[in-house]
């Protein structure tokens, strides 16, 4: 039986979620605050909320979803992961917990951002159209989740292969940039193309999905158990 699949072992998901909210609270607050501000601003502008605001949402949502990666990095640095793996928790389970924590944080940011944007949009006298749910379901939500999952995966793999005793090789300094890079590039292209942007957005999502899937398929290589158990 694969290590970590024993039903008697704790999943640690609840603990990881709570800790991610604590260690990632500043990025969560900043990301949530910015998405509320810009969503409300574009909501007041009416049609811009649909054409631009929904495309910008993933940028701020992903930037605030670093909590899962922070928990993993802290545990790696302090030697907690060595204990967990030795106890029987599989690296895949630890990675899954970090990914879920990031997704939960992004969901919170998207929720407050959409609430602020839609409220301002409707109070400004604008009517809901079929275009809004289409872009939310076709781009805003999937791209946000894909990007935060990619960011967390790269951060976890990077940390797994790094020395836990050195702070210089920690990915935390550049990890938010890695997360927002796909959404920022697609945002710029979408705004530049206007009505012709839908196909580009779909292609961008597909590229991120393929990259993410290829990384997750090699979890055992990027999170070797012997590496996590090693003190160096």
C-alpha positions as CSV (number, residue, x, y, z in Angstrom):
1,X,0.0,0.0,0.0
2,X,1.3,3.5,-0.9
3,X,2.5,5.5,2.1
4,X,-0.1,8.0,3.2
5,X,-3.1,6.0,1.9
6,X,-3.7,4.3,5.2
7,X,-7.2,5.5,6.3
8,X,-6.0,5.5,9.9
9,X,-3.6,8.3,9.2
10,X,-4.9,11.9,9.5
11,X,-5.3,13.9,6.2
12,X,-4.2,17.1,7.9
13,X,-6.4,19.1,5.5
14,X,-8.3,21.0,8.1
15,X,-5.1,22.0,9.9
16,X,-3.5,23.0,6.6
17,X,-6.5,25.2,5.7
18,X,-6.4,26.9,9.1
19,X,-2.7,27.5,9.0
20,X,-2.8,28.8,5.4
21,X,-5.3,31.5,6.5
22,X,-2.9,32.5,9.3
23,X,0.4,32.6,7.5
24,X,-1.1,33.9,4.3
25,X,-3.4,36.5,5.9
26,X,-1.5,39.5,4.6
27,X,-1.6,38.4,1.0
28,X,-5.2,37.3,1.4
29,X,-6.2,40.7,2.8
30,X,-4.2,42.7,0.2
31,X,-5.5,40.6,-2.7
32,X,-9.0,40.7,-1.4
33,X,-8.9,44.5,-0.9
34,X,-7.5,45.2,-4.3
35,X,-10.0,42.9,-6.1
36,X,-12.9,44.6,-4.2
37,X,-11.6,48.1,-5.1
38,X,-11.1,47.4,-8.8
39,X,-14.2,45.2,-9.2
40,X,-16.4,48.0,-7.7
41,X,-14.7,50.6,-9.9
42,X,-15.3,48.6,-13.0
43,X,-18.8,47.7,-11.8
44,X,-19.7,51.4,-11.6
45,X,-18.3,51.8,-15.2
46,X,-20.9,49.3,-16.4
47,X,-19.8,47.4,-19.5
48,X,-16.2,47.6,-18.5
49,X,-16.9,45.2,-15.7
50,X,-17.8,42.5,-18.2
51,X,-15.1,43.1,-20.8
52,X,-12.2,44.1,-18.5
53,X,-13.0,43.6,-14.9
54,X,-13.7,39.9,-15.2
55,X,-10.4,39.4,-17.0
56,X,-8.4,41.3,-14.3
57,X,-10.0,39.4,-11.4
58,X,-7.7,36.3,-11.7
59,X,-4.6,38.5,-11.3
60,X,-5.5,39.7,-7.9
61,X,-7.1,36.5,-6.8
62,X,-4.0,34.4,-7.6
63,X,-1.7,37.0,-5.9
64,X,-3.6,36.4,-2.6
65,X,-3.6,32.6,-2.8
66,X,-0.1,31.9,-1.6
67,X,-1.1,30.5,1.8
68,X,-0.8,26.8,0.9
69,X,2.7,27.2,-0.5
70,X,3.7,29.2,2.6
71,X,2.6,26.4,4.9
72,X,4.6,23.8,3.0
73,X,7.7,26.0,2.9
74,X,7.5,26.7,6.6
75,X,7.1,23.1,7.4
76,X,10.0,22.2,5.1
77,X,12.3,24.8,6.8
78,X,11.4,23.7,10.3
79,X,11.7,20.0,9.7
80,X,8.0,19.3,10.1
81,X,7.8,17.6,6.7
82,X,10.5,15.2,7.7
83,X,8.4,14.1,10.6
84,X,5.2,13.8,8.6
85,X,6.7,11.7,5.9
86,X,8.4,9.5,8.4
87,X,5.1,9.1,10.2
88,X,3.5,7.9,6.9
89,X,1.9,10.9,5.3
90,X,2.7,10.7,1.6
91,X,4.2,13.7,-0.3
92,X,1.2,13.6,-2.7
93,X,-1.2,14.1,0.3
94,X,0.9,17.0,1.5
95,X,0.9,18.6,-2.0
96,X,-2.9,18.0,-2.3
97,X,-3.4,19.8,1.0
98,X,-1.3,22.8,-0.2
99,X,-3.2,23.0,-3.5
100,X,-6.6,22.8,-1.8
101,X,-5.6,25.6,0.6
102,X,-4.6,27.9,-2.3
103,X,-7.8,27.1,-4.1
104,X,-9.9,28.0,-1.0
105,X,-8.1,31.3,-0.6
106,X,-8.6,32.2,-4.3
107,X,-12.3,31.3,-3.9
108,X,-12.6,33.7,-1.0
109,X,-11.0,36.5,-3.0
110,X,-13.1,35.8,-6.1
111,X,-16.3,35.7,-3.9
112,X,-15.8,39.1,-2.3
113,X,-14.6,40.6,-5.6
114,X,-17.6,39.4,-7.6
115,X,-19.9,40.5,-4.8
116,X,-18.5,44.0,-4.9
117,X,-18.4,44.2,-8.7
118,X,-21.9,42.9,-9.3
119,X,-23.3,45.1,-6.5
120,X,-21.8,48.2,-8.1
121,X,-22.8,47.0,-11.6
122,X,-26.4,46.5,-10.7
123,X,-26.7,49.6,-8.5
124,X,-25.4,51.6,-11.4
125,X,-28.4,50.6,-13.4
126,X,-26.8,48.0,-15.6
127,X,-28.7,44.8,-16.7
128,X,-27.2,41.3,-16.5
129,X,-26.4,39.8,-19.9
130,X,-25.4,36.3,-21.0
131,X,-21.9,37.4,-21.7
132,X,-21.1,37.9,-18.0
133,X,-21.7,34.2,-16.8
134,X,-20.0,33.0,-19.9
135,X,-16.7,34.8,-19.3
136,X,-16.9,34.0,-15.5
137,X,-17.3,30.3,-16.1
138,X,-15.2,30.1,-19.2
139,X,-12.2,32.2,-18.0
140,X,-12.3,34.0,-14.7
141,X,-12.9,31.0,-12.4
142,X,-10.9,28.3,-14.3
143,X,-8.0,30.6,-15.0
144,X,-7.8,31.6,-11.3
145,X,-7.8,28.0,-10.1
146,X,-5.4,26.9,-12.8
147,X,-2.9,29.7,-12.0
148,X,-3.0,29.3,-8.2
149,X,-2.6,25.5,-8.6
150,X,0.4,26.1,-11.0
151,X,1.9,28.6,-8.6
152,X,1.6,26.3,-5.6
153,X,2.8,23.3,-7.4
154,X,6.0,25.1,-8.6
155,X,6.5,26.5,-5.1
156,X,6.1,23.0,-3.5
157,X,8.4,21.3,-6.0
158,X,11.0,24.0,-5.7
159,X,11.0,23.9,-1.9
160,X,11.1,20.1,-2.0
161,X,14.3,20.1,-4.0
162,X,15.9,22.9,-2.0
163,X,17.9,22.7,1.1
164,X,15.7,23.3,4.2
165,X,18.5,25.1,5.9
166,X,19.0,27.9,3.4
167,X,16.7,30.8,3.0
168,X,18.3,32.0,-0.2
169,X,16.8,29.3,-2.4
170,X,13.2,29.8,-1.1
171,X,10.8,30.5,-3.9
172,X,8.5,32.7,-1.8
173,X,10.0,35.9,-3.1
174,X,9.2,35.2,-6.7
175,X,6.3,32.8,-6.3
176,X,3.5,35.4,-6.6
177,X,5.1,36.6,-9.8
178,X,5.0,33.1,-11.2
179,X,1.4,32.8,-10.3
180,X,0.2,36.1,-11.8
181,X,2.4,35.8,-15.0
182,X,-0.1,33.7,-17.0
183,X,-3.1,35.8,-16.0
184,X,-1.3,39.1,-16.5
185,X,-0.1,38.1,-20.0
186,X,-3.6,36.9,-21.0
187,X,-5.2,40.0,-19.5
188,X,-3.0,42.3,-21.7
189,X,-3.7,40.3,-24.8
190,X,-7.4,40.1,-24.1
191,X,-7.7,43.9,-23.5
192,X,-5.7,44.6,-26.6
193,X,-7.8,42.3,-28.8
194,X,-11.2,43.2,-27.4
195,X,-14.0,41.2,-29.0
196,X,-11.5,38.8,-30.6
197,X,-9.9,37.8,-27.3
198,X,-12.1,34.7,-26.4
199,X,-10.1,32.2,-28.5
200,X,-6.8,33.6,-27.1
201,X,-8.1,33.2,-23.5
202,X,-9.1,29.6,-24.2
203,X,-5.7,28.7,-25.7
204,X,-4.0,30.4,-22.8
205,X,-6.0,28.3,-20.3
206,X,-5.2,25.1,-22.3
207,X,-1.5,25.9,-22.2
208,X,-1.5,26.4,-18.4
209,X,-3.6,23.2,-18.0
210,X,-1.1,21.1,-20.0
211,X,1.9,22.6,-18.1
212,X,0.2,21.9,-14.8
213,X,-0.8,18.4,-15.7
214,X,2.7,17.6,-16.9
215,X,4.2,18.8,-13.6
216,X,1.6,16.9,-11.4
217,X,2.3,13.7,-13.4
218,X,5.9,13.9,-12.2
219,X,5.2,14.6,-8.5
220,X,7.3,11.6,-7.4
221,X,10.3,13.0,-9.2
222,X,9.9,16.5,-7.9
223,X,9.0,15.4,-4.4
224,X,11.2,12.5,-3.7
225,X,10.5,10.9,-0.3
226,X,14.2,10.5,0.4
227,X,14.8,14.2,-0.2
228,X,12.1,15.2,2.2
229,X,13.6,12.9,4.8
230,X,17.1,14.2,4.3
231,X,18.4,16.9,6.6
232,X,20.4,18.5,3.8
